[in-house]
Amino acid sequence: MSVRSNWVRTLGISCVLALAAGFLPPPSASAATTYHVSAATGSLTGNGTTTPFKTIGQCAAVMTGGDTCVIESGTYRETVTPTNSGTSTAPIRYEAAAGATVVVSGTEPLSGWSVYSGNIYSANFTGTLPGNENQLFIKNGTAVTQLWEARWPNINAYSLPELKNGVAVADAGAQNTITDAALVSTGVNWNGAKVWVRGGSAYVGMTSQLTSYNATAGAFTYSAITGDFDALYPKTGSTYFLSGKLEALDAPGEWYVDAAAQKVYLWAPGGGVPANVEIKKRKTAFNLNGKNYIQLAGIQTFAANITMNGSNNNVIDGVKAEYVYFSNYSQSTTNADQLNGGISIVGNDNVVKNSTIAYSSGALVNINGNNNRIVNNSIHDGAYMASYDPLLKLSSGTGNMISRNEMKNSGRYIIYWDVGVGEISYNDISNGMWLSRDGALIYAWGTDLGNSNIHHNLIHDSVHDTVPDDTRVGLYFDNFTENVVAHHNVIYNNDVGIQMNTPGNYKLIYNNTVVGNPVSSVAYWGDSTNAYKEELYGTRVFNNIFTNKVSLPADVVRGFNTITDEGINFWNPASGNFRLNANSTAVDMGSFIPGITDNSIGAAPDAGAYEYGGTDWTAGTSGTAPASYVPIATPYMNLVSNSGFEKNLQGWTPWTTSPSTATVTEGNVNAFANSDFRKRGVRTRLKLGAGGGVEQLVTGLAPNTKYKFVAWVYTDTGGQAINVGVLNYGGAAIDVSQSTANQYVRKEVEFTTGATDTSARVRIWRAAGATGTAYADDAGLFVMTDYDPGVYKNQALGKTTITASGALSFPERLTDDSTTAYSNMDNTGPQWVKIDLGRSYELDKINLLHYYTPTDVRTYHDVIVQLSNDSTFATKTTVFNNDANNSAAQGTGTDAEYAETAAGKDIAFAKTNARYIRLWTNGNTKYDTQHYTEVKAYGVPAVTPTTPRQGYKNVAFKLSDSRITFSKNVGNVFRITDGDKSGPFANQDGPVGGPSNPEWIQLDLGQKYRLDQVKVWHFIPFDRIYYDVIIQVSNDPAFPASATTTVFNNDADNTAGQGAGTDALYPDNANGKTVNFPLTTARYVRLWANGNQNNPSQHYAEVEVYGSPDYGMGT
């Protein structure tokens, strides 16, 4: 077989396998050419078609739009720089041949080793990267070991756990000095060495070079670090390590490079003569800078990166890029090389998919541009310097999508969202913050996220210390971050689940499951010197499961959250399965939120990230990522674009007021005027001079709907007013003004759109001739419509389980929300129709329409409406009855007859728990037959024993000891709620020799419940009578009289000072005492007693408290 025919056969196989692997197929083009490259058989003089090229660079030099480069197995030690770009219909494609392993490497083999000293060998080399970017490997086939520069303290592997533990601890420190007595014993002259130090608050690791070393004291000084400040200066307890000295080479895996002498020193793993050593010589595998429509498929890169600066519409598919960058230089919080050393994307509409990107001292992926997609990738192990350069950074742009990736193992952040708008969805994100504190798996600071959507992610396991603190967070919106929606995320095993620091506006936190975060489920912090330290204005927190502490400022609107793990009943939390079981208290506990809970099932949405009985979502590389970024739409979002002016004046129209001669230039409308922490505009703010102003047309508003426009404004000392207003909304223009000195004030304008108006213009402006300079920031426009959780509604709508006492035609018409057709029953005499709602509801209104036309107004006789949880109606509640002569034998009615109207009959009544509705009639003034046009039953899902799905249970079962407090010490306190009524009891001893005193115990249920029953067992065996027994419930742990409900009291003489009781004394026995009471919302239960007939002590064998989660708005 000829060589050429072998290539042809290989090309055919490669096409089949490439399609099977999911790589993009090459496009068809009339003049397209397929070139071939073979490291083994290619030639530097080949033409790539009849004879293969030897290097990929040969392909890159000649390929034009539509061409494909098929690459055979081999290691290609080169930087590939395409000469041309492809086009939208004819991209240029580089692909691995079928079954081929193609590696584009940044390294060169290093041989010629000779003994230097003991196990240390040396070899000569020529040409290398800057000293801080040196990198050596042992590469034996596919097995790779990264080696590391000689250092102290030693490590056993270059990995995050080893780097975390392989640090020294300073005895003392100052701005650029460290003292550590342990250094003395190293015997190394560290002068001139490199230091990596995590000083001060340990936010970040930074490097420098020692300028002096005192070997006697173990103290050194290093060069000042760019971007360093007092919060990061070393101090007692700061961690660090030293490297860059040949004398420190004392362990396997360590190397030292003498760049001046062009010599490498190495102690090989396992000792002996080093073999299979490679040293990094090139930083880049593919240089796609300035190129468009380039595709890479199935190729591996090693110790080299891929750059796309000024590049658009490129696709990286099925690429394995490992060891993309390394440098031991890291100053300030971020460094250009650390940030851009991996997969650098500066451009639009690029895609990285189905790939593995791993191992970097800095960022693995950095995005600057619009509509880029990072999907279905494994992205892991980076940020070894612990800088702000994370595994993935969103540096700028709109419409970027990060979806369906597995992202793990970082020295600091996994994702740092610096600037921009986009989507983070369906990712499995874990194990960040190995080498620093006060950061998160997903982090943003001081940025307008433009209603970005963070949803359906697993965000977990960022705890790496024995004792958790508040420094490793799952989802972190740091100070001055605004405009984001986070929903349906599962956040677990971090120190803190969600951190929202102040100020920071317009965050919508919905339907997240936040569990096992021991410090807090959700928390906030604000600088004590900041006037806005308690402000998260416009933030809403709904439908979440929080199992740990919840801390939010008072201005956060919240509701339908659970804040305890009691009764949640996850499937298997130990294995990370936080889906709900049927009897979870979170089922049907949520509220309806358009755009968030649209796919809920049952009577109401569930709280948390998973809907019981719904389609379970998954995160990670399996599954299909969304095709493109689609902005989310949900009520209460901020509708102002570029509200923080981070994009200069994009979205705003600048103007001046006549007759002012001022023009709108950077002089009087400047979105880049920095301000300090006392202000709001930390990154940017709007600056207005006389006659300056901006306005924005906001579309997509609802007609006849109330909205609010707000902005924070201030003027320089002595400056004249700045105005905030709205116009062109269907009404007269409204403006409010403010004159202040150096302090922002929130100004608000409320307006209602016209009957047909769906837009409004908002503006911030100053009058012509106004003195001084004025500023504005954080503009917002949002709907003011009262929140409707959607739980209270017509619960009969669409219910079709309808029976009757006779033949009923078209029963579905009773509940189809249509009044154009009716159902009839020809039977005469009193007849009934029964509707099964499918589960119990708390109903308070029935709307009943029999038959009506304007020309045929009838009055129906013996109308009776009954409710029950029993399908036989053996027990029932009659809420309406005008059967005055008891014709239906349901009791004599006292309600008046009424004539039918188009609106039907509204029958209102006290909340009644029922599943079934039975409706009676006995003909009408025209016929003896029965008719029904529509029946509506209004209420909310019931939370009572009749609906176990709603979590009605003993909500006090096995409370932790910390949740039980008392007026006097209690022995064996755990026994109060341990579920064992037969065993030993908890005791609260009275005074020796008496007399007794009233004492109490108090149970904290962890959150509000709707309670209706308490059971108490004191001392079962002897039928003792306990005195002054009082049971109270409250939402205030102090039980003030104004906020306390007493549900039982037999303290007839008011000994306890809680009011004279009228309940009877009773003997305590095995049945306990059951106290039933109307549904009452409460978190705390207090039980009083005053000794018993035998002694002055109180005893508690068991206390049970029955209820279900509260539907109220508060957490």
Protein Blocks (a to p, Z undefined) as FASTA:
>chain_A
ZZklmmmmmmmmmmmmmmmnopacddddfkbccddddfklmcfkbghlmpccfbfklmmm
mgcehiacdddedddddddddfbdcdfklccdddddehiacdddfbdcdehiacfbhjbc
cdddehiadfklgccdddehjbccddddddddddfbdcfklmmmmccddfbdcfkbccdf
klmmnopafehiacdddehjomaccddddfbdcfknopacddddehiafklgccehiacd
dehifklmccehiacddfknopacdddehiajdehiacdfbfbfbdcehiahiacehiac
ehiacddehiahiacehiacehkbccfbdehjbdfklmmmmccdedehiacehiacehif
bdfbdcedehiacehiacehehklopabdfbdcfbdehiacehiacehifbbfbdcfbdc
dddehiacehehklbghiafbdcehiaehhpacehiacehiafbfbdcfkbcfbdcdehi
ahiadehiacehifblbdcddddehiacehiacehilkbmbdcdddfkbmklmccghiac
ehiacfbdcdddfklccehiafbfehnlpablmnopabdcfklckgokaccdehklmmgg
cjbdcedjbdghiacddedjedcddfbdcddddehiafbghklopnojghiacddddfbf
bdcdfklocckbccdfkbmblmbccdddehiacddddehiaehiacdddddddddehiac
dddddeheopacdddddddehiacdddddddddfkbcbdcddddddehiacjdddehiac
ddfbdcdehlaccfkgopabdcdfbdcehkllmmnopakbccddfbgcjddddddehiac
ddfbdcddfbdcfklccddehiacdddfbfnlmaccdfbdcbfnomnonopafbdcdddd
fkopaddddddddfbdcdddehjfkbmcdcdfbdcddddddddfklmmnopacfkgopaf
klpccfbdcehkllmmnopakbccddddddehiaaddddddddehiacddfbdcddfblm
nopacehiacdddfbfnlpaklcccfbdcbfnomnonopafbdcddddfkopaddddddd
dfbdcdddedjfkbccdcdfbdcddddddfbfbZZ
